Amino acid sequence: MGDDDTVFFPDNLVAVLGKYDHREMYYVGGNSESVEQDTLHAYDMAFGGGGFAISYPLAAELVKIMDGCLDRYSYMYGSDQRVWACVSELGVSLTRELGFHQMDIRGDAFGLLAAHPLAPLVSLHHPESIQPLFPNKTLLQSFQTIIQAYKPDPARIMQQSICYNKWKWSISISWGYAVQIYPRVLTPKELEMPLQTFQTWRTLSNGPFTFNTRPVSPDPCQHPIVFYLDSVNDVAQEGVTVTTYKKLLDRPKNKCPFMNYLIAVGVEKIVVSAEKMDYQLLNQKPRRQCCEISEG
């Protein structure tokens, strides 16, 4: 179940749900990113915008109590909240999957999506309420670009890889979306933490969120140099995809005067070659993949 403004990634949805025994009762989804929304509704509820799934045995039991249950919870705000309450009566709790995204945020989702958790991307909600994912594209063009990368390698879309080079640059890849270069050393723990380029859903505040964030520094020398997806090449016979990321030409040059930063700014494009990802890598004891740098 999802909303009419929910974008689903069906291959990933099938893979995620395929982990579970369809003969058992499951209620699968995710909650809101904004604590104010979770407090208003519930922390242990699957938010309908991000989408949720109910297994067949659970649905069969829900049918038996649904009419009376809807009457008991008629005061609740939405259908997702009423379903949550009815499921709770059957003693079934939420099984959280990190790839369901309610997207209860405002502003620029870049920071969140450039540090996607180690889980298949299943859904994105509220696309009309955030800025286009690519600064030089419309909302529709942005999602068309993401889908272009998703199709040849669904499991890898927006999966984060981290690597370092001999100049002590820290490089974070959100596959199929963007690459960030920091011309200094940041730990993996820092790079895994989203830059807070966004605000909360209801009050447009700087938090709190259900995950840690890094503030965007006013110092331009602390900003990453960002390259956005430009092209995707599916080398099917070799089982790899080659993605190219480029800087935006219409963005003003960064004002940082340090030489290491200026050298990094001189990079025009980044090419990433990756083997197609097996869902087993994400579904069984997932581990973030590393990357190696070949300079050319």
N, C-alpha and C positions, 0 to 999 in steps of 0.2 A: 504494500500500500504506500502511496506517495501522493504529493500534491500535483496540481496542474502546472506548477512552475518548478518541478523537480527534474533535473537532468540525471538519468540513470546510465550507468556503464554496465550493460547487461552481461557481458562475459564475466566480469568481475563479480557481479551479483550472484551469478550461478555458481562460480567457484567458491565464494564465501559460504553460501548456504549449503553447498555440497559437502562441507566438513561435518555437518550434523546428521544424526540418524533421523531420517524422516518418519520413523515409527514412534519417536518420542515427542513430548510436548516442548516446543521451543517458541520463544518470543524474542526476536532478534532485531536489534537496531542500535540507535545512539541517542544521546541527549543533546542539550543545547551547549554551544560554546560559551554563551554569556551566563554568568552565575545568576544575574537578575532574572533571567527567564526560567532557569531551573528552580530558583526559589519560588517564583510565582506559580509554576506548574508542578514539577516534580523532578527530582534528580534521577529516580529509578524508572522513568517513563521513556519509552521510545518516541521521540518527536516525529510527527507525521510528515513534516516537510523533508526531513532527511530520509524518510522512508523506513518502514519496518516490515518484517515478515513473520507470519504465524504458521507453524507447521500444521499439517492436515489433522493429526490427532487433537491438537489444541483447538483448532477451528471447529471440529466435530463436537467438542465439549462446550465450546462457547455458544454454539447454536442452541443448546438445551437451556441456557440461562439468559440468553441475550435480551429477550423482551423485558423481563423483570429487571434485569441489570440496567438497561437503558433508562427505565423509569427511576430507579434508585439514584442514578447519577445524572439526571437531566439538568442539574444546575451547573455541571462542568462546562468548561469553555469550548472544547473541540472534540471531534470524534476520536482523535488519538488519546486524549485524556480519559475518555469513557472506556475505550478498549483496554487501556492500561488498568483501570479500576476493575473491569470485569475479569481480566486475566488474573489479577491479584486474588480475586475470590476463589479462583481455581488453584491457588498456591504456586503459580508459575512466576518466576522473577525474570527480569530483563537479562538477556545475554548480550553484552555490549560488543559491537564490532566497530573499530576505529575508522573504517572507510565510509560509514554513513555520515554525511555532513549536513546538519541542519542549517549551517551558515547564518546563524543569528549574529551577524556582524554588519557593520556599516563601513563604507570607505573602500580602501584598497585591500583586497584579499591576498596580495602578493606574499606578504610575510608568512601567512598561514600555509599557502599552497607550495611555497618554495621550501618548506620544511615539513612535508607531509609525513605522518606517522608511518611506521613500518607495517603497512596493511594495504590490500588492494583498494584502489579508489572506487567506491560503489556509487556514490551520489553527491550532487551539489544542488543545494536549494537556494532560493531567492536570487537567481542570477541578475534579475532586474534591479536589485537593491544594493548591488556593489558596483564598483567601477569595472569597465571591461578588463578582462584578464591580461590583455596586451594593450599597452598605452597608445599604439598607433592603429588600433583596430576597433570596430564597433563590437557591441556585445555578441551579436550573431557571428561575426567573423572570428571573434576570439574562441568561441566554442567550436566552430568549424575547424580551426587550427588545432585545438586540443584533440578533437576526434580524429583528425588526420594522423596524429602520432599514436593515438590509442589503438587504432584498427590493426596495425601490424604487430603490436606487442602489448596487448591489454594489461597484462599483469604488471608491466614496468611503468605504466604511466604515472608520472609525478613521484616515483620512488627516488629517495634521496641517496646520493653517493657523495663521499667526501674524500678529497686527496690534497696532497701538499707537494710543492715543487722545491727545487734547490734554492730558490730565492726566498723561501719561507712564506710563500703565498698560500693562503687557505682557499680552497675551491670547493664549492658546494653545487652539486648538480641536482636539479629537480627534473628528472628525465621527461622529455616531451613538453617541457614548459620553459624553464629558465636555468641559466648558470650564473652563479655569483663568484666574483673574485674579490678576496680581501687581501691586499698587499701586506699582510702581517699574519702572525700566527694566532688563530682562534682554535680552541679545543673542540673536538667533536661534540661535546656536551653543549657548548655555546652555539654551534652551527645547527644542532638539532632543535634549538629553541627558536620559535618563530619571532621574526622582527615584528614589532607591533605597529603595523601600517594601517590598522583598523581600529574601530571603536565598538562598544557594546551596542546591541540591537535597539534597546528601548530608550536609553538615555544618552546615547552617543558619548559614553564615558570611557576613560582609559582602563577599564576593567572593573571588577575582576573577571577573569576567564577561568575555564576549567582546566587550563594548562598554563605553564609559565611562559612569559614573553620577554623579549629583549627590547628596550626602548630604542627608538631611532635617534641617534646622537645629532645634536646641532652642529657638530664638527664634521665638515665634509670629508676629512681624511679618515673618518671612521666608517664612511658609507661604502657599501660594496659597489663594484662595477658590475652592472647587470647586462646579461646577454639573453635575448628572448629567442624562442624557437623560430627558425626561418624556413627550414625544409626538412623533409623526412624521406629517406631512401630505404626501401625494404629489399635487402639482399637475401631473397628467400632461399636460394640454393646453398647459401652459407649459414643460414639460420641466424643472421645478424640484422640489426637495423643501424643505419648511420643517420644521425641527426645533426643539423648545423644550427648554431645559435649566433646571432649578430647583435651588436649594439644598435640602439636607435639613433639614426643620424640627426633627428630633429631635437634631440635632448641637449640642453646646454652642457658645455664642458664643465667638469668638476673643478672647483677652485683650489683643490689641495695642491700645495707647491712641492711636496716631498718627491724626491727622485723615484723612489720605489713605486709610488703611486702613479707617477707620470708614465713610467715604463708599462705598468699594467693597463693604463688608459690607452696606450698605443696598440693593444691587442684589438684586432678588428672582428675576428670571428673565432668560434670554438667548434670543433667537430668531435662528436662523441660516437664511438663504435661500441655496440653492446650486443652480446648474445641475447636471444629472446629468453625472457624470464619464465621459469617453470613455477606454476602456482604452489608447488610443494615447498619451494623456498620460503614462501610467505605464510603458508598454512601450518607448517610444522617447525617449531622453534625458529622463527624468523631471525635473520641476522642482516644488518645493513651491509650492502656490498661496497667494497672499496673501488677506487679507480686509479689507473696509472696514467701518467702524463708523457706524451710523446710530442716533442716540440718540432715544428716544421715551418 
